[in-house]
Amino acid sequence: MSLTQDDLQQIKSIVENAVEPIYGKLEALEGDIKELYFMIADLQRSSITDKDFKKLTLEKKLLTLNAELLNAAKEAGITLPRP
């Protein structure tokens, strides 16, 4: 039994309809993985996770945290309230 062109077209349509939702989910997962990767990379570059951070005085730690917070706010495009 050989398949006609119409049969092949119907099979192709069925396969495409079945794969399309999966493809969209794969794209979403790829985006999520990239976002997580960049978040982890940012954390690793952060001075807060620096091994020497624990050795700093409380004043230096607070100044470092403040600088990190201001940088994060700037990246997010928001202005932090100031007293």
C-alpha positions as CSV (number, residue, x, y, z in Angstrom):
1,M,0.0,0.0,0.0
2,S,1.4,3.3,-1.0
3,L,0.5,6.7,0.4
4,T,-1.0,9.4,-1.7
5,Q,0.1,13.0,-1.7
6,D,-3.0,13.8,0.2
7,D,-2.2,11.1,2.8
8,L,1.3,12.5,3.3
9,Q,-0.1,16.0,3.6
10,Q,-2.6,14.9,6.3
11,I,0.2,13.1,8.2
12,K,2.4,16.2,8.0
13,S,-0.4,18.3,9.4
14,I,-1.1,16.0,12.3
15,V,2.6,15.8,13.2
16,E,3.0,19.6,13.0
17,N,-0.1,20.1,15.2
18,A,1.3,17.7,17.8
19,V,4.8,19.2,17.8
20,E,3.8,22.9,17.8
21,P,2.8,23.1,21.5
22,I,5.9,21.2,22.5
23,Y,8.1,23.6,20.5
24,G,6.6,26.6,22.3
25,K,7.3,25.0,25.6
26,L,10.8,24.2,24.6
27,E,11.4,27.9,23.6
28,A,10.0,29.0,27.0
29,L,12.2,26.6,28.8
30,E,15.2,27.8,26.9
31,G,14.4,31.4,27.9
32,D,14.0,30.4,31.5
33,I,17.3,28.6,31.5
34,K,19.1,31.6,30.0
35,E,17.6,33.9,32.6
36,L,18.7,31.6,35.4
37,Y,22.2,31.3,33.9
38,F,22.5,35.1,33.8
39,M,21.1,35.4,37.4
40,I,23.7,32.9,38.7
41,A,26.5,34.7,36.7
42,D,25.5,38.0,38.3
43,L,25.5,36.5,41.8
44,Q,28.9,35.1,41.2
45,R,30.2,38.5,40.2
46,S,28.6,40.1,43.2
47,S,30.8,41.4,45.9
48,I,28.3,40.1,48.5
49,T,29.2,36.5,47.7
50,D,32.9,37.4,47.8
51,K,34.8,35.2,50.4
52,D,36.4,38.3,51.8
53,F,33.0,39.9,52.5
54,K,32.7,38.1,55.8
55,K,36.0,39.6,56.9
56,L,34.8,43.2,56.4
57,T,33.8,45.5,59.2
58,L,30.0,46.0,59.6
59,E,30.4,49.5,58.2
60,K,32.1,48.2,55.0
61,K,29.5,45.5,54.7
62,L,26.7,48.0,54.8
63,L,28.3,50.3,52.3
64,T,28.9,47.3,50.0
65,L,25.3,46.2,50.4
66,N,24.1,49.7,49.7
67,A,26.1,49.9,46.5
68,E,24.8,46.6,45.4
69,L,21.3,47.6,46.1
70,L,21.7,50.9,44.2
71,N,23.2,49.0,41.2
72,A,20.3,46.5,41.2
73,A,17.8,49.3,41.3
74,K,19.5,51.1,38.5
75,E,19.5,48.0,36.3
76,A,15.8,47.5,37.1
77,G,15.1,51.1,36.2
78,I,13.6,52.1,39.5
79,T,14.4,54.8,42.0
80,L,14.7,53.8,45.6
81,P,13.0,56.0,48.2
82,R,15.4,58.0,50.3
83,P,14.7,59.4,53.8
